[in-house]
Amino acid sequence: MSKIAIIGATGRAGSQLLEEALRRGHQVVAIARDPAKLQGREGVTVKALDAKDSAALQAAVNGCDAVLSAAHFATLEAAEVIEPVKRAGVKRLLVVGGAGSLLLPSGQRVIDSPDFPEAYKAEASAGARFLEVLRQEPTLDWTFLSPSAEFVEGERKGHYILGKDHLLIGADGRSWISFADYAIAMLDELEQPAHSRTRFTVGY
């Protein structure tokens, strides 16, 4: 059992990470601006704060074995996560990544393809920058887990396939993963680290 902090614990990805962590018996520090729905959950310590408040974030994650960040990249830059985590003495940071920086079979990034939706470009670009900052990080044990192209609500199938830097595309031509199965992959990585200081991806 570990004590883990989840930044963005009430979001679509963060809430599934929370559920999976509790299912496995971990103690969770749930960080969110408005965590009212998390009150009274056994195994959950609620921290209501703006993650951009560096001192507050540092204090919230102090004493944790790992931090899982499910914050939107467009609202919370890499340094705003990395520095408080390091100052708190937490050794591991696992980040809910994006698919935009993954590679297509041609070697082109997904975000650079002509049909990439304009509405998602700002968030995807910020995610790619976040990953590049992590890759320059000299000491922190980080992992960046990119979902498939479609990151959606759906059933908890209990299985997934692994990839590295290329977008996973199924035999049916679809690239997707549910939030619930993504959470399984993230908690598997937390418990049995296999992608230290690197990025990987999951899909079906």
C-alpha positions in Angstrom: 0.0 0.0 0.0 1.3 3.5 -0.9 0.2 7.0 -0.1 -0.4 8.8 -3.3 -1.5 12.3 -4.2 -3.8 12.9 -7.2 -3.9 16.4 -8.7 -7.2 16.9 -10.4 -8.9 14.1 -8.5 -12.4 15.1 -9.5 -11.8 15.2 -13.3 -12.7 12.5 -15.7 -9.3 10.8 -15.6 -8.5 11.8 -12.1 -11.7 10.4 -10.6 -11.0 7.0 -12.2 -7.4 7.1 -10.9 -8.9 7.7 -7.5 -11.3 4.8 -7.8 -8.6 2.4 -9.0 -6.2 3.5 -6.2 -8.9 2.9 -3.6 -9.8 -0.4 -5.1 -6.2 -1.5 -4.6 -6.0 -0.3 -1.0 -3.9 2.8 -1.4 -4.2 5.9 0.7 -5.1 8.9 -1.5 -4.6 12.6 -1.0 -7.2 14.0 -3.4 -6.3 17.5 -4.6 -9.0 19.6 -6.3 -10.3 23.1 -6.4 -13.8 22.0 -5.4 -13.6 18.6 -3.8 -17.0 18.5 -2.1 -18.0 15.2 -3.8 -14.9 13.5 -2.2 -15.8 14.3 1.4 -16.3 11.4 3.7 -14.6 8.8 1.4 -12.7 6.2 3.4 -9.0 6.2 2.5 -9.2 9.7 1.1 -7.6 12.9 2.5 -9.1 15.9 0.7 -7.1 19.0 -0.1 -9.0 21.9 -1.5 -6.5 24.1 -3.3 -5.5 25.6 -6.6 -2.6 23.5 -7.8 -0.9 26.7 -9.2 -0.3 27.7 -5.5 3.1 26.2 -5.3 3.5 26.3 -1.5 0.0 24.8 -1.0 0.7 22.0 -3.5 4.1 21.3 -1.9 2.5 21.0 1.6 -0.3 18.8 0.2 2.0 16.2 -1.4 4.5 16.2 1.4 4.9 12.6 2.8 3.5 10.9 -0.3 5.2 8.1 -2.1 4.1 9.3 -5.5 2.1 12.1 -7.2 -0.3 11.4 -10.1 -1.1 14.5 -12.1 -4.3 14.6 -14.0 -4.4 18.3 -14.4 -5.1 20.0 -17.8 -1.8 21.0 -19.4 -3.2 24.3 -20.6 -3.9 25.4 -17.0 -0.9 23.9 -15.2 2.6 24.0 -16.6 5.3 21.3 -16.1 7.4 23.4 -13.7 4.3 24.2 -11.6 4.0 20.5 -10.9 7.6 19.3 -10.9 9.1 21.9 -8.6 6.6 21.5 -5.6 6.8 17.7 -5.9 10.6 17.8 -5.8 10.7 20.3 -2.9 8.3 18.0 -1.0 10.8 15.2 -1.4 8.5 13.0 -3.4 10.5 10.8 -5.7 7.9 9.7 -8.3 5.6 11.7 -10.6 3.2 10.0 -12.9 1.5 12.2 -15.5 -1.8 11.7 -17.4 -0.4 12.5 -20.8 -2.0 13.3 -24.1 -2.1 11.5 -27.5 -1.0 14.6 -29.5 2.7 14.0 -29.1 2.5 10.3 -30.1 3.8 9.4 -33.5 1.8 8.1 -36.6 3.2 5.3 -38.7 4.7 8.0 -41.0 6.7 9.3 -38.0 4.7 12.5 -37.9 3.2 13.6 -34.6 -0.5 13.2 -34.2 -0.9 16.9 -33.4 0.9 17.8 -36.7 -1.5 15.8 -38.9 -3.7 17.9 -41.2 -7.0 16.5 -39.7 -6.1 17.1 -36.0 -9.0 19.0 -34.5 -8.3 22.7 -34.0 -10.3 22.7 -30.7 -7.8 20.3 -29.1 -4.6 21.9 -30.4 -3.9 24.2 -27.4 -4.2 21.4 -24.9 -2.2 19.0 -27.0 0.6 21.5 -27.6 0.8 22.2 -23.9 1.0 18.4 -23.3 3.8 18.0 -25.8 5.7 20.9 -24.0 5.1 19.2 -20.6 6.7 16.0 -21.9 9.7 17.8 -23.3 10.3 19.5 -19.9 10.1 16.1 -18.2 12.7 14.7 -20.6 15.1 17.4 -19.5 14.4 16.8 -15.8 17.7 15.6 -14.2 16.6 13.8 -11.0 12.9 13.1 -10.7 11.6 9.6 -11.4 8.8 10.5 -13.8 6.5 8.6 -16.1 4.2 10.1 -18.8 1.3 7.9 -19.9 -0.3 8.9 -23.1 -3.8 7.5 -23.8 -4.9 6.5 -27.3 -6.6 9.1 -29.6 -10.0 8.6 -28.1 -9.9 8.9 -24.3 -13.5 8.2 -23.3 -16.0 7.1 -20.8 -16.6 3.4 -21.0 -16.7 0.1 -19.3 -13.8 -1.2 -17.2 -12.7 -4.1 -19.4 -9.7 -5.0 -17.2 -7.2 -5.2 -20.0 -5.2 -3.1 -22.4 -2.1 -3.2 -24.7 1.1 -1.3 -24.3 2.9 0.9 -26.7 5.9 3.3 -26.5 5.9 6.5 -28.7 3.6 5.4 -31.6 -0.2 5.8 -31.5 -1.9 2.4 -31.0 -4.5 1.6 -33.6 -6.6 -1.5 -33.4 -7.5 -3.9 -36.2 -10.7 -2.0 -36.7 -8.8 1.2 -37.3 -9.9 2.7 -34.0 -7.5 4.2 -31.4 -9.1 4.3 -28.0 -9.0 3.6 -24.3 -11.6 4.1 -21.5 -10.7 6.2 -18.5 -11.3 3.2 -16.3 -8.8 0.9 -18.1 -6.3 3.7 -18.5 -6.5 4.0 -14.7 -5.6 0.3 -14.4 -2.5 0.8 -16.6 -1.4 3.8 -14.5 -1.8 2.0 -11.2 -0.1 -1.0 -12.6 2.8 1.3 -13.4 2.7 2.8 -10.0 2.9 -0.7 -8.3 5.3 -2.3 -10.7 7.4 0.4 -12.4 8.5 -0.5 -15.9 8.6 2.9 -17.6 10.9 5.0 -15.4 11.8 8.4 -16.9 10.0 7.7 -20.1 6.7 7.9 -21.9 4.5 5.0 -22.9 0.9 4.6 -24.2 -2.0 2.3 -23.8 -5.0 1.3 -25.9 -7.0 -1.8 -27.0 
